[in-house]
Amino acid sequence: MTWPVRRRPRGTRIRRGPVGAARRPYEPVLRRRDWTLPPPASRHRELISALPDEPVEGRPPLLFVHGAAMGAWAWERWLPQAAEAGWAAHAVSLRGHAKSDAPSPLARTPLRYYEHDVLQAITELPSPPVLIGHSLGGLVVQHVLERYRAAPAGVLVGPVPPAHGLEVLGGLVRHDPAALAAALAGREPRPRAELLVGRDTDHAIAQGWADRMGRESSVAATQALAPRRPRDIRAPLLVIGGGDDRVVPPHAVSRTARTYGVRAHLFRGLGHLLMLEEDGDGALRFMLRWLEDTLHATGRLRASAPSN
């Protein structure tokens, strides 16, 4: 008696994973648990946009994802600058953050609900976007990039590392244990201003950003610290961080980059909220140059598109 050969379903591909990782099957955009236990639907999802006066043909849109306890407002400095450079820039507020509603209690919201929010925001854009995530949003973007293969590229800004968040835990215990305890309890973290920015940024300005921060899901925060497998990311990836970051320290940013086989780019004098710091504009310009060069090299951007 012979047994039939079991074949992989059509469309399933075995992909190379992170450096040193075993190969694993392609993970679809919709997984079984998304059908059996779907995330509660949001009535309103905040998506703010900055569009160029003279868009450059062939460029994909940019979709920015904020970090813990923040909102789309975290990108208010970079969005208009990206638009001035000819990129359509959008930022989403995850459920329960800023002006996005929380269809279920925020404290019990898992990371996969945030993944769902990003995937839903993608459907509102005219073409597959470059995904850019900061801190906890950087971890969410890593998860989405594994599932959403159409993304032309990804950028991680001071991201929570892919395998665990022990470096983040250690930094917060050392510099601001009260903020860590509040975040894990689902309360407003209210971190100290000096924890968030580099040495050259006025702490009074940084305190204003800290005061705008809200609550974070204690489930998502715990998941961010817990061990997990690195994601299988096939899109070109850029990893950047602040040289003075005390939340996600430079060595953690470098470890994230090494996991995905790329080089970390660290910017001296910048802290965790480098996208809001005045000196962080250089990091944005570097990112946009990298995107244009990378998209040209991979054929995702027509060669006729002018450089800025």
Secondary structure, 3 states (H helix, E strand, C coil): CCCCCCCCCCCCCEECCCCCCCCEECCCCCCHHHHHCCCCCCCCCCEEEECCCCCCCCCCCEEEECCCCCCHHHHCCHHHHHHHCCCCEEEECCCCCCCCCCCCCHHHCCHHHHHHHHHHHHCCCCCCCEEEEECHHHHHHHHHHHHCCCCCCEEEECCCCCCCCHHHHHHHHHHCHHHHHHHHCCCCCCCCHHHHCCCCCCHHHHHHHHHHCCCCCHHHHHHHHCCCCCCCCCCCEEEEEECCCCCCCHHHHHHHHHHCCCCEEEECCCCCCCCCCHHHHHHHHHHHHHHHHHHHHCCCCCCCCCCC
